[in-house]
Amino acid sequence: MVGGVALLQQRKAHVRRRIVILGSTGSIGTQALDIAARNPERFDIVGLSAGGNDVGLLARQALEFNVEAIAVARASAVSDLQLALYAEAQQRGFSTGHFELPKIFAGPESASELAAWPCDVVLNGIAGAAGLVPTLEALRANRTLALANKESLIIGGPLVKSLARPDQIVAVDSEHSALAQSLRSGSSGEVRRLVLTASGGPFRGMTRSQLVDVTPEQALRHPTWDMGPLVTINSATLMNKGLEVIEAHLLFDIAFDSIDVVVHPQSVVHSMVEFTDGSTIAQASPPDMRLPIALGMAWPERVPDACEPCDWSTAATWEFFPLDEEAFPAVGLARRAGGAGGTAPAVFNGADEACVAAFLAGRIPFTAIVDTVAKVLDEHLAPGSGEWVPGNEVTLDAVLHADTWARARAAEIAGS
C-alpha cells in the first residue's frame, strides 16, 4: 500500500511539458501524438511541422491538439493548409469568426524556426539529413531534444556535441533508448561494451549472391517494424545499424571497438549493456516505438501504459546470431566512416540516401547501395582529396557541402 501511495504521489508531481513535434505526419510524429492524446495531463502539443504533402492530416492534428504554430516545408502548400484548417474547423463546429489560425512558418527553414518555439521538448522525427539544422536550433534554444533523427547527430556530430549540454539529447531510436535505460544500472567506468540488436531485416540468412536480385517491393517488406521507405531500405541493407553504431559512439562516448551488433529476429531485446563484472543488462519490450517515443517526451520519467508489456505467461524463444558481415558489409563501412570522423559520416549518410533513392527508382541493384557508398567514401578519404574535412575543422558549411557532394557523386556513379 505504501508503494501505491508513493506512485500516486509521483504521478501527481509530474510537470506538464510543452512539446514541439517535427515530422508530425510521419510514423514517429503520429505515434507521439497518440501518446499525447492518451496523456493530456502530461503533454501539451504546441507546435507541429511537416513537409506539406498531406495538409489534411496536418490540419486535423493542429486542431485536435490546439497547437500554437505549424511549420510546412513546402511553401506552396500554405494556401492549401489554410483551406484545410478552415475546413477542419467547420467540421468540428468552430465558428469561423472565433477560430484563431495557428502561426504558420513556411519554407525550407520553417522546421528550424519552429524548433526554437517556446517549449520544453522538441521531438525531431524528420527523416534524413534535413533534420540537422532543426537539431542545432533546438539545442541553441536550450530545449530538451528527443532525437529520432539519427542522421543529424551522425553527419553533424562535432557541431551537435559542441552545442549540447549534458543530458540535453534523449535518444528515441529503440536501440539507443534501450542503451540509455540499461546504462542506469552502473557508472560509465563500469561499462565494458554496448550491444546493439538488429532484426536482420527481410533478408536475414541470405548470401550476397542471393541479394543481387532483391526488388524494392521485397526490401520494403520489413518483418517487424512499420517505417518510412528510407529507414526500411536501410534496415534491409543493415545500413541503418551502421548509422546506429556511429550514433551510439557519439551519444555515449564509447569506442567503436566496444560496440557490437548481434542479430535478434524477434526484436524484443532492443539492446544491451555489458558491464565489467560480467553482467549484461538488457531492455526488453514488444516492438512498439511508442515506448521510446514516450520516454523521449518525458525523460527521465516513464509514461504508464506507453505500450503493452511482454506476455510472460506465454512460452517464447529469443534468438541471437552473429552478424554476417560478408553479406551485409554496411556495419563495417560505418565503423570506417565513424572512425575517420570529420565530414566522413556526412558523406556516408548522404551517399546512402542518394543510393536508396536510386534503388527505389530501379536504377541500381540492391547490393549496389552499399557498394556505391563505399566507393564514394573511398574517394572522400583518398590521400590528397580536397573534399575531406577533419573533425577539428568541421563547420555547418563543411558538413552541408560534404552531404551535397556525396549525393551528387553517388547519383553520378549510379548513372542518374
C-alpha positions in Angstrom: 0.0 0.0 0.0 2.9 2.3 0.7 4.2 1.7 -2.8 0.9 2.5 -4.3 0.6 5.8 -2.4 4.1 6.7 -3.4 3.2 6.0 -7.0 0.1 8.2 -6.9 2.1 11.0 -5.3 4.7 10.6 -8.0 2.1 10.8 -10.8 0.6 14.0 -9.2 4.1 15.5 -9.2 4.6 15.2 -13.0 5.2 18.6 -14.7 3.2 19.2 -17.9 5.6 19.5 -20.8 5.1 21.7 -23.9 6.1 19.6 -26.9 7.0 20.6 -30.5 6.9 17.7 -32.9 9.0 17.9 -36.1 7.7 15.5 -38.7 4.2 15.2 -37.2 2.6 13.4 -40.2 5.3 10.6 -40.3 5.5 7.4 -38.3 7.3 8.9 -35.3 5.1 12.0 -35.2 1.7 10.2 -35.4 2.8 7.8 -32.6 3.9 10.7 -30.5 0.5 12.3 -30.9 -1.2 9.1 -29.9 0.8 9.1 -26.7 -0.1 12.8 -26.1 -3.8 12.1 -26.7 -3.7 9.4 -24.1 -1.9 11.5 -21.6 -3.4 15.0 -21.8 -2.5 15.8 -18.2 1.2 15.4 -19.1 1.8 16.8 -22.6 0.7 20.0 -24.4 1.4 19.8 -28.1 2.2 23.4 -29.1 3.9 23.0 -32.5 3.8 20.7 -35.5 5.9 20.5 -38.6 5.6 18.5 -41.8 6.7 18.5 -45.4 3.4 19.6 -46.8 2.4 16.5 -48.8 -0.6 15.8 -46.5 -2.0 19.1 -45.4 -5.4 17.5 -44.5 -3.7 15.3 -41.8 -1.6 18.2 -40.6 -4.7 20.4 -40.2 -6.6 17.7 -38.3 -3.6 17.3 -36.0 -3.3 21.0 -35.4 -6.9 21.4 -34.4 -7.2 18.3 -32.4 -4.3 19.5 -30.2 -5.0 23.2 -30.5 -1.4 24.0 -31.4 0.1 27.4 -31.4 2.3 27.1 -34.5 2.7 25.0 -37.6 5.7 24.7 -40.0 5.3 23.4 -43.5 8.5 22.8 -45.6 6.8 23.3 -49.0 5.9 27.0 -49.1 3.5 26.4 -52.0 1.3 24.3 -49.6 0.5 27.2 -47.3 -2.7 28.2 -49.1 -3.9 24.6 -49.2 -3.0 24.3 -45.5 -5.0 27.3 -44.6 -8.0 26.0 -46.5 -7.7 22.6 -44.8 -7.6 24.3 -41.4 -10.8 26.2 -42.1 -12.5 23.1 -43.5 -11.5 21.1 -40.4 -12.6 23.9 -38.2 -16.1 23.9 -39.8 -16.3 20.1 -39.4 -15.6 20.5 -35.7 -18.3 23.1 -35.4 -16.0 26.1 -34.8 -17.4 29.4 -35.7 -15.3 31.0 -38.4 -15.1 34.2 -36.5 -13.9 32.5 -33.4 -11.3 30.3 -35.0 -7.8 31.5 -34.4 -5.4 30.3 -37.1 -2.1 29.0 -35.7 1.0 30.9 -36.7 2.4 29.3 -39.9 6.0 29.1 -40.8 6.7 28.1 -44.4 9.7 27.1 -46.5 12.9 25.1 -46.1 13.8 26.8 -42.8 10.4 26.5 -41.3 11.2 23.5 -39.1 14.3 25.2 -37.8 12.2 28.3 -36.8 9.6 26.0 -35.1 12.4 24.2 -33.2 13.0 27.5 -31.3 9.3 27.9 -30.4 8.7 28.3 -26.6 8.5 24.7 -25.4 10.2 22.1 -23.1 10.9 19.3 -25.6 11.5 19.2 -29.3 10.9 15.8 -30.8 12.8 15.6 -34.1 11.2 13.0 -36.2 12.3 14.4 -39.6 13.7 11.8 -41.9 17.3 12.1 -43.2 19.9 14.9 -43.3 17.2 17.6 -43.4 16.9 17.2 -39.7 20.4 18.6 -38.9 19.7 22.4 -38.8 16.4 21.9 -36.7 18.5 19.8 -34.3 21.0 22.6 -34.0 18.3 25.2 -33.5 16.6 23.2 -30.8 19.9 22.9 -28.9 20.7 26.6 -29.3 17.2 27.4 -27.9 18.1 25.2 -24.8 15.3 22.8 -25.5 15.5 19.1 -24.5 15.9 17.3 -27.8 14.1 14.0 -28.2 16.1 12.8 -31.2 14.5 10.3 -33.6 16.5 11.9 -36.5 19.8 10.0 -36.0 21.2 11.4 -39.2 21.6 14.9 -37.7 23.8 13.6 -35.0 25.8 11.4 -37.3 26.6 14.0 -40.0 26.9 16.9 -37.7 28.5 15.1 -34.7 31.1 17.7 -33.7 28.6 20.6 -34.2 25.8 18.9 -32.2 28.1 17.8 -29.4 29.6 21.2 -29.0 26.2 22.7 -28.5 24.5 20.1 -26.3 24.7 20.4 -22.6 24.8 17.1 -20.6 21.6 15.1 -20.9 20.1 17.6 -23.3 19.7 14.9 -26.0 17.4 12.0 -25.4 17.7 9.2 -27.9 14.4 8.0 -29.4 15.7 5.2 -31.6 14.6 2.0 -29.8 18.2 0.7 -29.6 19.6 3.8 -28.1 16.7 4.3 -25.8 17.3 0.7 -24.6 21.0 1.5 -24.1 20.2 4.7 -22.1 17.8 2.7 -19.9 20.3 -0.1 -19.4 23.1 2.3 -18.6 21.2 3.4 -15.5 22.4 0.1 -13.9 26.0 1.2 -13.5 28.5 4.0 -13.8 30.3 4.9 -17.0 33.5 3.4 -15.7 31.8 0.0 -15.2 30.7 -0.3 -18.9 32.6 -2.9 -20.9 30.7 -2.8 -24.2 27.4 -1.9 -25.8 25.5 -4.5 -27.8 23.1 -3.2 -30.5 20.5 -5.7 -31.7 19.3 -5.9 -35.3 16.3 -7.8 -36.6 18.3 -8.8 -39.6 15.7 -7.4 -41.9 13.7 -9.3 -44.5 16.8 -11.0 -46.0 18.4 -12.5 -42.9 20.3 -15.6 -43.8 20.7 -14.8 -47.5 24.1 -14.8 -49.1 25.5 -11.8 -51.0 24.9 -13.5 -54.4 21.2 -14.1 -53.4 20.8 -10.4 -52.6 21.7 -9.2 -56.1 18.2 -9.7 -57.4 16.2 -8.3 -54.5 13.5 -5.9 -55.6 12.3 -2.7 -54.0 9.0 -4.3 -53.2 10.7 -7.1 -51.3 13.1 -4.8 -49.5 10.2 -2.6 -48.3 8.5 -5.6 -46.5 10.2 -5.4 -43.1 9.3 -8.3 -40.9 8.9 -6.3 -37.6 8.7 -2.6 -37.9 6.4 -0.2 -39.9 8.7 2.6 -41.1 9.2 5.1 -43.9 10.9 3.9 -47.1 14.4 5.3 -46.4 14.6 3.7 -42.9 13.0 0.4 -44.2 15.6 0.1 -47.1 18.4 1.0 -44.7 17.2 -1.8 -42.3 17.2 -4.2 -45.2 20.8 -3.4 -46.1 21.7 -3.1 -42.4 23.0 0.4 -43.2 20.6 1.6 -40.5 22.5 -0.5 -38.0 25.8 1.0 -39.2 24.3 4.5 -38.6 23.2 3.4 -35.2 26.8 2.3 -34.3 28.0 5.8 -35.1 25.1 7.3 -33.1 25.9 5.1 -30.1 29.6 6.1 -30.2 28.6 9.8 -30.3 25.8 9.6 -27.7 27.5 7.5 -25.1 31.3 8.2 -25.7 32.1 4.6 -26.2 34.9 3.5 -28.5 33.9 1.8 -31.8 35.7 -1.4 -30.8 33.5 -1.6 -27.7 30.2 -1.5 -29.7 28.9 -4.8 -31.1 26.0 -5.8 -33.3 24.0 -9.0 -32.9 21.1 -10.2 -35.0 17.9 -10.8 -32.9 15.0 -11.6 -35.2 12.3 -11.3 -32.6 13.1 -7.6 -31.9 12.1 -7.9 -28.3 15.5 -7.2 -26.7 16.3 -3.8 -28.1 19.9 -3.5 -27.0 22.1 -4.5 -24.1 25.0 -3.2 -22.0 27.7 -5.5 -20.8 29.4 -4.4 -17.5 32.9 -5.1 -16.3 31.7 -7.6 -13.7 30.3 -9.9 -16.4 26.7 -8.9 -16.1 24.6 -7.9 -19.1 21.6 -5.6 -18.7 19.0 -5.8 -21.5 15.9 -3.8 -22.2 13.0 -5.9 -23.5 9.6 -4.9 -24.7 7.4 -5.7 -27.7 8.5 -3.9 -30.9 6.5 -0.8 -30.4 8.1 2.6 -31.0 5.6 4.3 -28.6 7.7 3.2 -25.7 11.0 5.0 -26.7 9.0 8.0 -28.0 7.2 8.3 -24.7 10.5 8.2 -22.8 11.9 10.8 -25.1 9.0 13.1 -24.4 9.0 12.5 -20.6 12.7 11.6 -19.8 13.8 10.5 -17.3 10.2 9.7 -16.2 8.2 6.8 -17.7 4.7 7.1 -19.1 2.4 4.4 -17.8 1.0 2.1 -20.5 3.0 3.6 -23.3 2.9 0.2 -24.9 1.8 -3.3 -24.0 4.4 -5.3 -21.9 5.8 -8.7 -22.8 3.4 -11.6 -22.1 5.4 -13.7 -19.6 2.6 -16.2 -19.4 3.2 -17.5 -22.9 6.2 -19.6 -24.0 8.6 -17.6 -26.2 12.1 -18.1 -27.7 14.6 -15.3 -28.3 17.4 -16.0 -30.7 20.7 -14.2 -31.2 23.0 -14.7 -34.2 26.4 -13.2 -35.2 26.2 -10.6 -37.9 27.1 -11.9 -41.4 29.5 -9.0 -42.5 30.2 -10.6 -45.8 26.6 -10.4 -47.0 25.9 -7.2 -45.1 29.1 -5.1 -45.0 27.3 -1.8 -44.1 28.2 -2.0 -40.4 31.9 -2.4 -41.1 31.8 0.5 -43.5 30.1 2.6 -40.9 32.8 1.9 -38.4 35.3 3.1 -41.0 33.4 6.4 -41.6 32.8 7.0 -37.9 36.4 6.2 -37.1 37.6 8.7 -39.7 35.3 11.4 -38.2 35.2 14.9 -39.7 32.9 15.0 -42.7 33.3 11.3 -43.5 30.0 10.4 -41.6 28.2 13.1 -43.6 29.5 11.5 -46.8 28.5 8.1 -45.6 24.9 9.2 -44.9 24.5 11.4 -47.9 25.7 8.8 -50.4 23.4 6.2 -48.8 20.3 8.4 -49.1 21.1 9.0 -52.8 21.7 5.3 -53.4 18.4 4.3 -51.7 16.6 6.7 -54.0 18.4 5.2 -57.0 17.5 1.7 -55.9 13.8 2.6 -55.3 13.8 4.1 -58.8 15.2 0.9 -60.3 18.5 2.4 -61.4 20.8 0.2 -59.3 20.5 -3.3 -57.8 20.2 -3.8 -54.0 23.8 -4.8 -53.4 25.0 -1.6 -55.3 23.6 0.6 -52.4 26.4 -0.3 -50.0 29.0 -0.8 -52.8 28.4 2.7 -54.1 28.5 4.2 -50.7 31.9 2.5 -50.2 33.2 4.0 -53.5 32.1 7.5 -52.5 33.7 7.2 -49.1 36.9 5.9 -50.6 37.1 8.9 -52.9 36.3 11.2 -50.0 39.1 9.8 -47.8 41.6 9.3 -50.6 45.0 11.0 -49.9 45.0 14.4 -51.4 41.2 14.6 -51.6 40.1 18.2 -51.5 36.7 17.1 -50.0 37.6 15.6 -46.6 37.5 17.9 -43.6 38.9 16.6 -40.3 36.9 16.7 -37.1 38.5 19.7 -35.6 37.7 21.8 -38.6 34.1 20.8 -39.2 31.6 23.7 -39.8 28.0 23.6 -40.8 29.0 24.7 -44.3 31.6 21.9 -44.5 29.0 19.3 -43.4 26.4 20.6 -45.9 29.0 20.7 -48.7 30.1 17.1 -47.9 26.5 16.0 -47.9 25.8 17.7 -51.2 29.0 16.3 -52.8 28.3 12.8 -51.6 24.8 12.8 -53.0 25.9 14.1 -56.4 28.8 11.7 -56.6 26.6 8.7 -55.6 24.0 9.7 -58.2 26.7 10.0 -60.8 28.1 6.5 -60.1 24.5 5.2 -60.1 24.0 6.6 -63.5 21.2 9.0 -62.7 
